[in-house]
Amino acid sequence: MLNPKIEQIEFELLLEGIYQAYGYDFRDYAPASLRRRVQKSMDNLGVKTISEFQDKILHEKESFVHFLNTVSIDVTAMFRDPDFFLAVRQKIVPIIRELPSVRIWHAGCATGEEVYAMAILLQEENLYNKVRIYATDMNAVVLDKAKNGIYPLKNIQDCTANYHKSGGSHEFSTYYTAKYNNVIMKPELKKNIVWAQHNLVTDRSFHEFDLILCRNVMIYFERPLQEHVHQLFLDSMPIGGILGLGKKETMYSSAFRPNYMEMDGNAKLFRRVK
Ligand SMILES: C[S@@+](CC[C@H](N)C(=O)[O-])C[C@H]1O[C@@H](n2cnc3c(N)ncnc32)[C@H](O)[C@@H]1O
């Protein structure tokens, strides 16, 4: 019979060990979801106790990479939450149209689908040439997939439907080439995207952005870590900059809420006012 108190100690030691050994800091992630992910990774690696898992993770880099891939939930989709992209078209496009050049940060971009969706939207609005998109994630494996821009063909029907719901009126198939069971995003969509590894917990601000999108990432963080990330975003945005969060995310309980006015409550768009 496992002793929950001992398990908790093992869990904390595991996170501390990972931080010390690899620099990835999961200590302020929401524990319930993280614990489930650890268990999944343990099951896959065939280990019974967290201490045994820790031993494996600390001594075998490939086990750590396995853990990282299990822990970084990379569920995403092109034009995910079409209302959000519709709000980008209706409310953000008119603002950025007035700017001479535009920098956008997709923080926690996973396999990149939302980044290509943004590139498509900007191209249709004739804005893509003056935009540079920085797309970052802590996980190098998902970033590689994002850079390749190759996605399963079976998802494309849903993406196409969402694209149209988000205000897209072109033939969606013009944005990719179908090959076997995949689609390959058109190279011109990639030309203004910079892909980079960046960890929201341990890395600093690296630019100033007119628009920061961090959707469905902070739901996995405890409150103090969410506040840390909000500070990072404030350090990375001028007055007038815009922050977009995920559907289930909110700023209401954040100490940074007074820094923003709500642009669109449904799409979770906030504009920095101070
Ligand atoms: C659920 S996906 C969200 C993808 C996309 N933004 C969307 O909404 O469809 C969450 C992503 O956040 C990344 N992530 C988690 N913690 C992170 C951190 N500390 N720094 C950067 N990225 C992180 C994960 O690797 C994963 O790819």
The ligand as an ORCA input file, in Angstrom:
! r2SCAN-3c Opt
* xyz 0 1
  C      -2.113     22.781    -24.930
  S      -0.706     23.396    -25.796
  C      -1.334     24.936    -26.391
  C      -1.058     25.134    -27.855
  C      -1.683     26.377    -28.492
  N      -1.262     27.583    -27.830
  C      -3.189     26.279    -28.534
  O      -3.868     26.952    -27.752
  O      -3.725     25.510    -29.334
  C       0.353     23.878    -24.451
  C       1.808     24.079    -24.868
  O       2.442     24.843    -23.837
  C       3.769     24.413    -23.754
  N       4.314     24.793    -22.441
  C       4.021     24.280    -21.230
  N       4.769     24.859    -20.285
  C       5.551     25.777    -20.920
  C       6.553     26.670    -20.481
  N       6.909     26.729    -19.211
  N       7.150     27.468    -21.392
  C       6.810     27.393    -22.706
  N       5.887     26.530    -23.187
  C       5.260     25.738    -22.301
  C       3.694     22.913    -23.938
  O       4.950     22.386    -24.338
  C       2.609     22.799    -25.014
  O       3.177     22.705    -26.284
*
